[in-house]
Amino acid sequence: MYKIKGADQKEYGPVSADQIRQWVRENRLNRFSLAESTEIPGWKPLESIAEFADLFASTIPPAAAGGGWTSPTSQAAPMASGRPAFGTASATPVIDPAAAAARLKLPAIILIVFAALGLLMSAASPFTKKLTVEFTITLTEKIFELIQQPMPAETREKLDASRNQGFGLSDGFMMVMSLATNAVMLIGALKMKNLESWGFALAAAILVMLPCGSCCCCLGLGIGIWAAVLLSKPEIKGAFRS
C-alpha cells in the first residue's frame, strides 16, 4: 500500500499499487508524483520506485503530454462509475523535484552566504563596535565638510557620547536577536536547497527581507522577494518533502 502527495501538499491514501497504476494511465499521476510506501517511510518520485518503474520505462513523460496530478478528495466516496471522487477537474502543474531544486539552488546559496555573514558579523559585534562608532563619526564629519556647514553642537555631543559608550545591554540584546534571526535563516536556506521543509524555506525568504536579517538590506529585499515568488509556485511548493 502507498500514500500519494498531491500538488496541494495533502496526503491521499493508503491506496493499492493497482490504483496508482490506474491513476498513471489516466494521467492523474506522473513519473514525478511523490509516493510513500506504508512499510518503508520516505517520499520518492514514482519512477524511482521499482514496482512502478515499468510504467515510465518507454513512455513519454506526462510533462510532455500535458498530464498532471488531480487530487482525490475522498477514497471512500465513489462516483456512479465506481471511480473515486476528485476535487477538481483541472490538472495541476507537473511536479519535478529536480527542476524545482535547480530553480531554487541560486537563491538558496545566496541566502546561505547572507546568513553566514550575518552570523559572523553579529558574533563579532562586541569587538567591532568601537570601529563602527569611529567610522560613523568620521563619515559624519566628512559629510559636514563636503556641504561646508559647521556640525551642530548637539550632533557633536552625541557623537562624542557614543565614542565613550561600551558594549551595553541593548547592544547585547540586538546581537542575540541578530544571531537567532540569521541562524533560522541559515537553516531555512539549507532546507530550501534540499527541498526538505517549505515552511522553513519561506521563513528564510521573509527574514532576509528584514533589516536585522540581512547584512545588506537592499540586496536582502531583492533576494527575499525572488525566493518567496519561486516558493509560491505550485510546481515548486509541491516538490518539498514536508
C-alpha positions in Angstrom: 0.0 0.0 0.0 1.1 3.5 -0.7 0.3 7.1 0.1 0.3 9.8 -2.5 1.2 13.5 -2.0 -0.7 15.9 -4.3 0.4 19.3 -5.5 -1.7 20.8 -2.7 0.7 19.1 -0.2 -2.1 16.9 1.1 -1.6 13.2 1.5 -4.0 10.7 0.0 -4.4 7.0 0.7 -3.3 4.4 1.6 -4.1 3.1 -1.9 -3.1 -0.1 -3.7 -0.4 -0.3 -6.3 -3.1 -1.2 -8.9 -5.0 2.0 -8.0 -1.8 4.0 -8.6 -1.2 2.3 -11.9 -4.8 3.3 -12.9 -4.2 6.9 -12.0 -1.0 6.9 -14.0 -2.9 5.6 -17.1 -5.4 8.4 -16.6 -2.6 11.0 -16.3 -3.7 11.8 -12.8 -0.2 10.9 -11.6 3.1 11.1 -13.5 6.7 10.0 -13.0 7.4 12.9 -10.7 4.4 12.4 -8.4 5.6 11.7 -4.8 4.6 8.4 -3.2 5.5 6.7 0.1 5.2 3.0 1.0 3.3 2.3 4.2 6.0 -0.2 5.0 9.1 1.9 4.1 8.8 5.6 5.1 10.2 8.2 2.7 8.7 10.1 -0.2 10.0 9.3 -3.6 9.0 10.0 -7.2 7.0 7.1 -8.7 9.7 6.5 -11.4 12.2 5.7 -8.7 10.0 3.1 -7.0 10.9 -0.3 -8.5 7.3 -1.5 -8.5 6.2 1.3 -10.9 9.4 1.7 -13.0 8.0 -0.2 -15.9 5.2 2.4 -16.3 7.7 5.0 -17.3 10.4 3.0 -19.0 9.2 3.5 -22.6 6.6 6.3 -22.2 6.7 10.0 -22.9 6.8 11.9 -19.6 3.4 13.3 -18.6 5.0 16.8 -18.6 5.3 16.5 -22.4 1.8 15.1 -22.7 0.3 17.8 -20.6 -0.8 15.4 -17.8 -0.7 16.2 -14.1 -2.0 15.1 -10.7 -5.6 15.8 -9.8 -6.1 15.4 -6.1 -8.7 12.9 -4.9 -10.9 14.3 -2.1 -12.0 11.0 -0.7 -11.2 7.4 -1.2 -14.5 6.4 0.4 -16.9 8.4 -1.8 -17.2 6.6 -5.1 -18.9 8.1 -8.1 -21.6 6.4 -10.1 -18.9 4.8 -12.2 -17.1 3.4 -9.2 -14.1 5.7 -9.5 -13.1 7.9 -6.6 -14.4 11.4 -6.5 -11.9 14.2 -7.4 -11.9 17.7 -6.0 -11.1 19.4 -9.3 -11.2 18.5 -12.9 -8.3 20.7 -13.9 -4.8 19.3 -13.9 -2.2 20.9 -11.7 1.4 21.6 -12.9 3.6 18.6 -13.1 5.9 18.3 -10.0 9.5 17.7 -10.9 11.7 17.8 -7.8 14.9 18.0 -9.8 13.6 21.0 -11.8 12.4 22.7 -8.6 15.7 22.2 -6.8 17.5 23.6 -9.8 15.4 26.8 -9.8 15.9 27.3 -6.0 19.6 26.5 -6.0 20.9 30.0 -6.6 18.6 31.9 -4.2 19.2 29.3 -1.6 23.0 29.6 -1.9 22.8 33.4 -1.7 20.7 33.1 1.4 23.2 30.7 2.9 26.0 33.2 2.3 23.9 36.1 3.7 23.1 34.1 6.8 26.7 33.0 7.4 28.0 36.6 7.0 25.2 37.8 9.3 26.2 35.3 12.0 29.9 36.3 11.7 29.1 40.0 11.9 26.7 39.5 14.9 29.2 37.4 16.8 32.0 39.9 16.2 29.9 43.0 17.1 31.3 43.3 20.7 34.8 43.6 19.2 33.8 45.8 16.2 31.5 48.3 17.9 34.3 50.8 18.6 35.5 50.6 14.9 31.9 51.1 13.8 31.4 54.1 16.0 34.7 55.7 14.8 33.7 55.1 11.2 30.3 56.7 11.8 31.9 59.8 13.4 34.5 60.2 10.6 31.8 59.8 8.0 29.6 62.4 9.6 32.4 64.8 9.9 33.3 64.3 6.2 29.7 65.0 5.2 29.6 68.3 7.0 32.9 69.2 5.4 31.5 68.4 1.9 28.4 70.6 2.4 30.7 73.3 4.0 28.5 73.6 7.1 29.6 73.5 10.7 28.5 70.5 12.7 25.7 71.4 15.2 26.9 71.2 18.8 24.1 68.7 19.7 25.3 66.4 17.0 28.9 66.7 18.1 27.9 65.9 21.7 26.0 62.8 20.6 29.0 61.6 18.6 31.4 62.1 21.5 29.0 60.4 23.8 28.8 57.3 21.5 32.6 57.2 21.4 32.7 56.8 25.2 30.0 54.1 25.4 30.9 50.5 25.7 29.0 47.4 24.6 25.9 47.8 26.6 22.8 45.7 27.4 20.9 47.0 24.4 23.8 46.0 22.2 23.8 42.5 23.7 20.0 42.2 23.0 20.4 43.2 19.4 23.3 40.8 19.0 21.2 37.9 20.3 18.3 38.8 18.1 20.6 39.0 15.1 22.2 35.7 15.9 18.8 34.0 16.2 17.5 35.5 13.0 20.5 34.5 10.9 20.5 31.0 12.4 16.9 30.4 11.4 17.6 31.9 8.0 20.6 29.6 7.5 18.5 26.5 8.5 15.7 27.6 6.2 18.1 28.2 3.3 19.7 24.8 3.7 16.2 23.2 3.7 15.3 25.2 0.7 18.3 23.9 -1.2 17.4 20.3 -0.3 13.6 20.7 -0.7 13.1 19.5 2.9 10.7 22.0 4.6 8.6 24.5 2.7 7.8 26.4 5.8 11.4 26.9 6.9 12.3 27.9 3.4 9.6 30.6 3.3 10.7 31.8 6.7 14.3 32.3 5.4 12.9 34.3 2.4 11.0 36.5 4.7 13.7 37.0 7.3 16.3 38.1 4.7 14.0 41.0 3.8 14.1 42.3 7.4 16.7 44.9 8.4 18.0 42.6 11.1 18.1 39.6 8.8 20.5 40.7 6.1 24.0 42.1 6.0 22.8 44.2 3.1 19.2 45.4 3.3 18.8 46.3 -0.4 20.1 43.0 -1.7 18.3 41.1 1.0 15.0 42.6 0.0 15.5 41.6 -3.7 16.7 38.0 -2.8 13.8 37.5 -0.4 11.2 38.6 -2.9 12.8 36.4 -5.6 12.8 33.3 -3.3 9.3 33.9 -2.0 7.9 34.2 -5.5 9.5 30.9 -6.5 8.3 29.2 -3.4 4.7 30.3 -4.1 4.6 28.4 -7.4 2.6 25.1 -7.0 5.1 23.1 -9.0 7.9 24.1 -6.6 5.8 24.0 -3.4 4.6 20.5 -4.2 8.2 19.3 -4.7 9.0 19.8 -1.0 9.0 16.7 1.2 7.3 18.4 4.1 
